[in-house]
Amino acid sequence: MKNNELMGDVTVIVPVYNEKEVIAVTFTELRRECRQIKIIVVDDNSRDGTRELVQALHEQYHNVFLVERPGLMGIGGALFIYV
């Protein structure tokens, strides 16, 4: 096993709000570190194109999923739906 690889399945929940400029870098780094990964993006009603970018990433990689929140609920609200 290489030092930068994780064995097994990993699910990462990424709460976002207007993160279009950094989300692609985040995905690149997560995919580099983890062989088997599911990335769940919880969008807190972004208005900068974040949703569209995540949808495009889903079409390309199929291990990226988008959950859209209907308003500003903050990071706690984004994470609460999975607790």
C-alpha positions as CSV (number, residue, x, y, z in Angstrom):
1,M,0.0,0.0,0.0
2,K,1.3,3.4,-0.9
3,N,1.3,6.1,1.8
4,N,-1.2,8.3,-0.1
5,E,-3.8,5.5,-0.7
6,L,-6.6,4.5,1.5
7,M,-7.9,0.9,1.4
8,G,-11.6,0.2,1.3
9,D,-14.6,2.5,0.6
10,V,-14.7,6.0,1.8
11,T,-17.7,8.4,1.7
12,V,-17.0,12.1,2.1
13,I,-19.8,14.7,2.7
14,V,-18.8,18.1,1.4
15,P,-21.1,21.0,2.4
16,V,-20.8,23.9,-0.1
17,Y,-22.0,27.4,-0.6
18,N,-20.7,29.3,-3.6
19,E,-17.6,27.1,-4.0
20,K,-17.3,26.9,-7.7
21,E,-13.7,28.3,-7.7
22,V,-12.4,25.6,-5.4
23,I,-14.6,22.5,-5.7
24,A,-12.8,21.0,-8.7
25,V,-9.5,21.1,-6.8
26,T,-11.2,19.5,-3.8
27,F,-12.4,16.6,-5.9
28,T,-9.0,16.2,-7.5
29,E,-7.3,16.0,-4.1
30,L,-9.9,13.6,-2.7
31,R,-9.7,11.3,-5.7
32,R,-5.9,11.3,-5.5
33,E,-5.9,10.3,-1.9
34,C,-8.6,7.6,-2.0
35,R,-9.0,4.7,-4.4
36,Q,-12.6,4.0,-3.7
37,I,-14.5,7.1,-2.8
38,K,-18.1,8.5,-2.9
39,I,-18.3,12.3,-2.7
40,I,-21.7,13.7,-1.6
41,V,-21.9,17.4,-2.1
42,V,-24.6,19.2,-0.1
43,D,-25.3,22.5,-1.8
44,D,-26.7,25.2,0.4
45,N,-28.4,27.1,-2.4
46,S,-25.3,28.3,-4.2
47,R,-25.7,31.0,-6.8
48,D,-22.3,31.0,-8.5
49,G,-22.6,27.8,-10.7
50,T,-21.5,25.3,-8.0
51,R,-24.4,23.1,-8.7
52,E,-23.9,22.9,-12.4
53,L,-20.2,22.1,-11.9
54,V,-21.0,19.3,-9.5
55,Q,-23.6,17.9,-11.9
56,A,-20.9,17.9,-14.6
57,L,-18.5,16.1,-12.3
58,H,-21.2,13.5,-11.6
59,E,-21.7,12.9,-15.3
60,Q,-17.9,12.5,-15.7
61,Y,-17.1,10.4,-12.6
62,H,-20.4,8.8,-11.4
63,N,-19.0,8.8,-7.8
64,V,-20.0,12.4,-7.2
65,F,-23.5,13.1,-5.9
66,L,-25.4,16.3,-5.4
67,V,-27.9,17.0,-2.7
68,E,-29.6,20.4,-3.1
69,R,-30.8,22.3,0.0
70,P,-33.8,24.7,-0.5
71,G,-32.3,27.7,1.2
72,L,-29.5,28.8,3.4
73,M,-29.2,26.3,6.3
74,G,-25.5,26.6,7.0
75,I,-22.9,23.9,7.4
76,G,-24.8,22.4,10.3
77,G,-28.0,22.1,8.3
78,A,-26.0,20.5,5.4
79,L,-24.5,17.9,7.7
80,F,-27.6,17.2,9.7
81,I,-29.4,15.5,6.9
82,Y,-26.9,12.6,7.2
83,V,-26.9,12.2,11.0
